[in-house]
């Protein structure tokens, strides 16, 4: 595998220079202390937002978000866990939210998931803060196994929006990894491929000192369709 310098140089050239590229990168991860202080209700809110955005127009979810907050009791874990089945059934007819029965059920299941993790670690934020960034693959596997509808891209987006320092396995990121010489599938699912990708991002992080979130975004910008972007825009390929 090549070092990261050629990828960084290519992305910088495509975006008009290093300063312009820097302006397009996501915010730097807030650090372990900030992550540990993340309230459990905000974790559940972000889980819910990512789940409802999956396969849907994000803008619609954003526009209805105040309704989501009200319908799901501010995502406060204890009150939600005490709600009877009738409460959850009623939400399937609640026009304040997107009425998707399976995703509504996932909110209930993830409230329990967060409560269980908090009982083990003090809070979900403390759990995330303690999990090593060198093992995102293991964290995603846990989210997929113990959480509800948190597998695949949803889990990756969840970590990104919560501020945990991780990479995205978008189409363009995978194209960059393969172009750089990593022998993995275009859409990786095997543990062999996922561990190889993790090892490569770990190596690039050690080489550059950059957050994995920045490495991932730079990869996406270095290859594929070179869209004209502004700060805050999402890159091509879904990174």
N, C-alpha and C positions, 0 to 999 in steps of 0.2 A: 504493500500500500504506500502511496505517495504521502508526503507531509501535507499540512493544511495550507501552506503558503500559496501554492498555485490556485487553489479553490478561492481563497480570499482575494487574490489578485484578479481573477476572472470576474468574480462578483462585483468587485470595486469598479472595474472597467465597464461592466454592463450597466451599472447604476450611476455612472458619471463621476466616480471618485470615492475615496475612502470616507470622506465626510458625509456625502450623500447616502452612502450605504449605511453608515452608522445611524443616521436619522431614521432609517427604515426598520431598524432592529426593534424587537420587543423590549419592554423595560427589563432592566437587570433584576434577577431574582432578589427578593427582599432580605434573604438571610434566614438562618435557623431560628433566631430569637423571634422575629416577626411571624414566622411560620408557626412556631409553638404557641403564639398568642392568638391564633386564628379561632374565633368562636365556632362551636359545633353547628350552630344554626346557619352560619354563613357557608360552612362546608356543605351542608345539606342543600342549601339554596343553589350553590354552584353545581352540585351533582344534578339537581333537578333541571337547571337551565341547560346543561350540556345534554342531558337525556332528551329533553323536549326539542332541542335544536337539531338533534341527529335526524337526518333525512327530512328536514323541514326548513322553511325559510327563516333564518335567524332573526330577521327584522320583525317578523310577526311576533315571535316570542318576546323580543325586546319591548315591543309596543304594548303587549299585554302583561308585562312583568309585575306591575303594581297589583293586578288582579291575582296573579300567582301568589304573591306575598300574602295577600288577604285570605285567599282561599285555603292556603296551607298554614294558616295561623302563625305567620312570620317564620315558619320553619323551625319553631321551637320544638326540640326533641321530646321532652316529657309530655306536653299536651297531646302531641300527635300520637304517641304510643298508647295513650289512654282512650283514643277515639274508637267508638264501636264500628262494626262493619257498615252501618247505615251512613256514617259520615263519609266513608270512602266511596260508597255507591252513589251518594248524592253528588259527589264531585264529577261524576261522569256526565251530569246534566248541567254543570255550572258553566255559564257562558263567560265567566271572567277568565277562564283558562282554555287551553286546547284540550278538548274532551277525548282523550286517548286512554282507554281503560287500563291497558298494560303499563303505560308509563305512569299513570296515577298510582297504580299498585306498587311500582318501583319506588316511589317516594316513601311509602309506608315501610317497605323492606329496607331501604337505605337508612331510614331513621333508626331502625333496629341495629343495622350494621354499624352505624356511627356510635350508638350507645354502647355496643359491645366493645368496640375498639377503645372508646373513652374509658370504659371500666378497666381495661387492661393497661392503658398508657396514660391516663389522666385526661386526655382530650384527643380528638382526631388530629388536631394541629401538632400536638406534641409527638404523636406517632409519626406524622410526616416529617417533622423536623429531625427525628432520630434516624430515619431511613437513609442509608447512604446513597448519594447521587450516582455512585458507581454501579448501582444495581437497580436501575429503572425497570428493567425487564422483570425482575422479581416483584417489584411493587405493582406493576401492571397485572401480573399474574394473580396477585392477591386481590386486587380490585375486581378482576373478572370473576374470581372464584367466590369471594365472600360478599361482594356487592351485587346490586341488581342493575342489569343493563349498562355496566361500566366497562365492558370489554372493548377491544379494538380501538378505533380512533376516539371514541367517547372518553375512555380512560386517559388517553394522551392529552386531549383537550382539557379535561378536568385538571390534570396536574399543571398544565400551562396557565390556566386561568386562576388557579389557586396560588400561583407563584412558586411552585416547586420547580427546581431547575432540571428540565428534561428536554428530550428531543422529540420531534414529530416524524413519523414514518410516512410522509406524504409521497405522492408520485415523484415529485421533483427531487426530494431528499434521497429517495431510493435510486433515482437515476444518477445522482451525484456520487453516491457511494459505489455503485456499480462501475461508473465511469472512472473512478479512482482506483479500481482494481479489486474491490471486495467481491468475493464469489458468493453471492446470496441471490435468492429469488427476487423477482420484481415486486411481488407482494408477499413478504416473508411471514411465515406462520410457525415454522419449525423452531425448536429450541436451539438447534445448531445455528441457524441463521440469526436469530434474535441475540444470542450470546456473542456472535461475531460482530454484529452491529454495535452492541453495547461496548465491546472491547475497543472498537475503532473510535467511537466517540470519547471513551475514556482516554485513549492515546492522544487524540487531538486536543482534549481539554488540558492534559499534562503538557503538551507541546506549546500551546498558545496562551494558557491562562484564561481563556474565554469561557463564559458560561455555556453549558450545553444548549440552552435555548438559543443563544446567538450562533453557535456553530451550526445548528440545524437550519436556522433561517438563512444564514449565508450560503449553505449548501443549496437551498431552494433557489436562491437568487442567482446562483452560478451557472444554471443550466436550464434548458427548456425555453418556453416562450418568454421573451423579455418584455414583460408588461410595463407600461408607464405607471409608476406608483407614487403615492404620497405617504408621508408618515401616518400610520394608523391603518393603512390599507392591508388587506390580506394578500400574500404572494400567491402566484399561480401554483397549482398542484395541491392546494389545501394546507400548506404549512401553517 
